[in-house]
Amino acid sequence: MEAGIVGLPNVGKSTLFNALTRANILAANYPFATIEPNVGVVPVPEPRLEIIQSFIKTQKVIPALLRLVDIAGIVKGASQGEGLGNKFLSHIREVDAILQVVRCFTKAPGGEDIIHVSGTVDPIRDIEIINTELILADLETVDGTYTKSERAAKSGEKETIARWEALKKLKPHLESGKPARTCKIDDPEQQKAAKMLGLITAKKVLYVMNVDEEDLKGQSPMCQKVREHADKEGSEVVPVCAKIESELSQMSPAEQKEMLEALGMTEPALDAVAHAAYHLLGLQSYFTAGEKEVRAWTIHKGFTAPQAAGVIHTDFERGFIRAEIYSVPDLQKYKAEKAIKEAGKMRIEGKDYVMQDGDVCHFLFNV
């Protein structure tokens, strides 16, 4: 699971990345502080792992992971090569989802100005600048294959017809300034063809509102505008004060708890970012537990038991026989797997079973 962090220069993008990845790096206060994309791995907070480990003693606990790519700040004209141009647009094409950091703060914590690339703070304008550049990049992709696809569709082949029909819907949609993710394509074959185009604006977006210390819940007029914009396109938002999160990331658990209580927060906002990115991509976790490790595995919602087993190893899916499954609440109630079996709560599931979030599994296979 990989998400790219994007935003205009000086919106707090790299500060957020460093806090998320627990890196102690100070971002320079000028555009293009990040030239090559930095990559970090963030654990997805999962309290159920600790519950399982409290009953099944193990050598290590391994959470699900979110891979983050910190991509250089986009500027107006990027699609025509301004700033770092297509270099970082290519990086965005490779991620599963986009975390767009939007500046909703006015001054730095010390009261000093942080230069905005456009001179003033306007989150909706910033969103539109980035969206426009990404839409223009997608239009270039669509235009590059449009005529060729039209000719190919005359062959009558199912795949080429689906591609052409998808392009006929996408081109005017993008030309009207709308991202590909909001284009209505119902036909499954056309959906598949559209996905094969690799359009940047087809990716789901989580808007991360970088807020002032006095507005941790993101209730300012600027934040409300971002929420309204996200609602219209079916995206999600999370308010974060990158400065505070950066400080929290450097603290011990005890210090962190004290600061969170002082701020009236129950958990770091960055936990909410990780969960929202997980949810944005339609993902869920299941667990395996044994003497060596308790581990969370990431799967798409709707995966069957064999598909889930295949995430561990392809042999598990190929030779799948059955799965033995129980829930975390069952473990809390009966205290041990043996007791769960004796109570008749250990379920035996076959190849058609659709995995549920939080299933604890043992897979039986034969290759």
Secondary structure, 3 states (H helix, E strand, C coil): CEEEEECCCCCCHHHHHHHHCCCCCCCCCCCCCCCCCEEEEEECCCHHHHHHHHHCCCCEEECCEEEEEECCCCCCCHHHCCCCCHHHHHHHHCCCEEEEEEEECCCCCCCCCCCCCCCCCCHHHHHHHHHHHHHHHHHHHHHHHHHHHHHHHCCCCHHHHHHHHHHHHHHHHHHCCCCHHHCCCCCHHHHHHHHHCCCHHHCEEEEEEEECCCCCCCCCHHHHHHHHHHHHHCCEEEEECHHHHHHHHCCCHHHHHHHHHHHCCCCCHHHHHHHHHHHHCCEEEEEEECCCEEEEEEEECCCEHHHHHHHHCHHHHHCEEEEEEECHHHHHHHCCHHHHHHCCCCEEECCCCECCCCCEEEEEECC
